[in-house]
Amino acid sequence: MAYVQQAPAWFLWLASLGALYVAAFLSRLLVYLAHCLRRPEDLRLRYGTWAVVTGPTSGIGRSIALELARRGINLVLVDLNADNLHEVSGTIMSRHAVQIMAVVFDLSVVSTPKGDAALRRLRDAVKKLDVGILVNNAGVAKPGAVFLHEADVEAWVRMIRVNLWAVTEVTAAVLPGMVQRGRGAVVNMGSASSEAIHSFPLHTMYSATKRYVAQFSRSLYVEYKSKGIDVQCQAPFFVATTMASGFVATWRPSAFVPTANAYARAAVGWIGKGGPLCVPNLRHRLLGWLLAAVPGGVQDWVCLHENLRQRKMLRAARSLRASACRPHGHVMPSIE
């Protein structure tokens, strides 16, 4: 009779843990795919005929505005530059039969006299409309990869005003109408840097402001769910936009870096799904699950060294631009 050696206890424990992890991974994947395979919802019927989008002139915001318009939703576009608003409005109306209202609002001056006047214009605009969706997309990532003491205080203040304070003010301006109608959706653009990554050194203030957005969304989700309003924070990893170029050199489309249009399709399709915190893009969801298996100390080391490398590259690029902008003297030819 052949003798079969019993596996050691530590091996059985590891095998059990591995099986549990795989089972949890597969269950989350199946739930995600079930959401994706559901028939696309008519957002106009569920929430309303208008959407407010901040930061719609480039990157993710522009793509989300176009995707909402493709679904027949009229838009209130909020940005600091009137010319850019005119350009994106023209582009959207040339492709889709929707109405557009533009509100010039520099979100970096929120809670100042100038910002208060712009906020009143926004309140007056949405008061007359059936606003069913708010997308707080506008964000600031500059000054990029730096130590906290290296940037001017004004740069941090601007980031806090746009990423944190403006999200709060604009949400508070739009929510009363949603409460009155008993329906609505608030989508706040967060970041995986505050949710899926253990730390994000040299981008400390950025990830900290995005952490506020996530907690703000979680609490509002509980607060307003009974009033028919869905609140969610979408936490993407890198998307191929110019903002992402300030974080990593490999920001162009790749296996885990979708284009802005690809992300926007997933983001709009995920509105009202997945609870208060979600990762709409499947590539990002898979990346998050992979990172969950990496110890926090390892993540810290990798992020620090990668961001130090980015800091070096950004400083070199700034020096190159500064030298290119300096006036160069011209030596007059001698006459002999």
C-alpha positions, 0 to 999 in steps of 0.5 A: 500500500503506497504511503501518501505524505500529508501536506504540512499545516502551513501549506494548507493554511496558505492554500486556504487563504489563496482559495478564499482570495480567488473566490472573493476576486471572482465574486467581485468580478462577477458582480462588476460584470453583472452591472456592465451587462445590464441594459443601459438605463435611460438617465433622462427618465431616471434622473432628469433632462439636464446635467451640470458638468464642471471642467468640461473643456478637456480630458475626462470632463470633455469626454463625459460631457460628450457622452451625456449629450450622446444620451440626449441630456442637456448640459450646463457647462462650468469652466473658467475660460469663456473661449474654451466653453464656447469651443466645447459647446459648439463641438457638442451641439454639432454632434448632438441635438441638445441644449447647452448653457455655459457658466463662466466660473473660476473655481479657484476663487470659490468663497471669495466675492468674485466666486460668490457672484459666479456661484449665484449665477450657477444657482440662478441657472440650475433653479430654472432647469430639471437638473438630474445629474451633477458631475464634479469633475474639475480638479487641479494636480499642479504643482505636480511631484514636489515635497510639501515645502517646495511649492508656494502656499498659493498653489496648495490653496488653489488646489484645496479650493478647486478639489475640495471647496468647490466640490462642496459649494457646487454640490450644495448649489445643485442639491436643493432642486434634486431634493425638491424633485425627489431624484438626482445623481451626484458624481464626484471625481475622486482618485485611486491615489486616495483609495486604492494606493497605500500612500502617494508621496510627493502628491500628498495634497492632491491625494488628501483632497481626493480623500475628502471627496471620497468621504464627502460622497460616502456620507452624502450617499447615506444622507440623501439615499432616502430622498431618491438621490444617488451620490457616488465617488468615482476613483479612477487610476490613470487616464490618458489626459494631459493631467496624468502627464504630471504624475507619470511618464507612461500616461499614454493609452496602455493596458491599464491606462484607458483613453478619456473617451473609453473612461467616460463611457464606463463612467456615465454607464456606472452612474447610480451603480456600485454604491458610494465608491466605485471604479467604473473602468474594468482595467482600473478595477483589475489593477486595484484588485492586483494592488490589494495583494501588494503589502503597503510598505512595498507600495510606499517604496515603489510610489516614492521612488517613482515619484522622485523620478518624476520630480527629477524629470519635471524639474528638468523640463521646467529648467529647459522651458525657463532657459528657452524663455530667456532673451538671448544676446546677439553679438554684432559682427565686426567690421574690418 
